[in-house]
Amino acid sequence: MQTLLDFLTIPFLDQPIWVWAIFLVVIGVILELDLGLFNKKNHVIHPKESMKMCSIYAAVACLFGGWVWYSMGAEDGMDYFTGYLIEFSLSIDNIFVISLIFSFFAIPLQYQHRVLFYGILGAILLRGFMIIVGAELVEKFGFILYFFGAFLLFSGIKMLVKKEENENMSENRLICFVKKHFRITEKLHEQNFFIRQKDEKTGKMLLFATPLFLTLAVIEVSDVIFAVDSIPAIFVITQHAFIVFSSNIFAVLGLRSLYFLLADAVHRFRYLKQALAFILIFIGSKIFLAWFGVHIPSLISLLITLGLISGGVIFSLYKTKTNKKEAA
């Protein structure tokens, strides 16, 4: 018993193992309830159901943030909520990409939840790996935060000046690569990611991936691309790996429900991208301001982040409502 207690108190990435164990148990219970109880059967997720799930995920994330605030201090609590808001807002931009992917592969609504569920599992593993690597780099090479800051400044400015373009999914490099090097069926086979069928060339029964798996692979890659922005942003805010990981994962968990809620209305958030760009520029500049002795408190960072996101959402909804009236 004593040996187990000693093991649980061993520090891992700035927190004892027991803290990580509690967090992972919470995540495991949420995922088990989601797929094993509430969404065991494939079905179309309606707005009312997605609103309920979004509320539950947001409530759990806030409760966990309250525990972080209480147990680790106000500054860590504010850093957690800042990271959560940034990742959650970037997820809205990701929804548009996911919608394009589903449309391109013509995935029926009743199978989209399954794809996104396993996409979330993959995102947790991939982001966990990226955060562990990032934490080790920051600990050994503190100056890498300046590279993170410069990258965020570049990403924010690029997001501001880049014109919106309709992505041609048929020219996506990953899709072309997978279709060229792997056996892919022409049509879906219900909810299966893989099936065994006769190969036309050899006549043997071989394993084939279905378009559902290809959809999952493309969504995973798109999530990694979005994580390249969000993870450095949170590392600039705080170097506590536990805060970075927990805020990131809780925001990603809510992405699936958020998708079904906003997929048809994501075009109404067209000005949120500019707000996110200013957030990235602000966070990227923090590290350089600190170099000159200007320290921005966690509370100010949280308020600025919340203000920019709220302003982007409200302005977007107002402008799109005005445009609708003009069109009418």
Helices and strands as residue ranges (DSSP letters): H 2-8, E 11-12, E 15-16, H 17-31, I 32-38, H 47-72, H 74-105, H 109-140, H 144-161, G 169-171, H 173-181, E 194-198, E 205-209, H 211-237, H 241-253, H 255-262, G 266-269, H 272-291, H 298-327
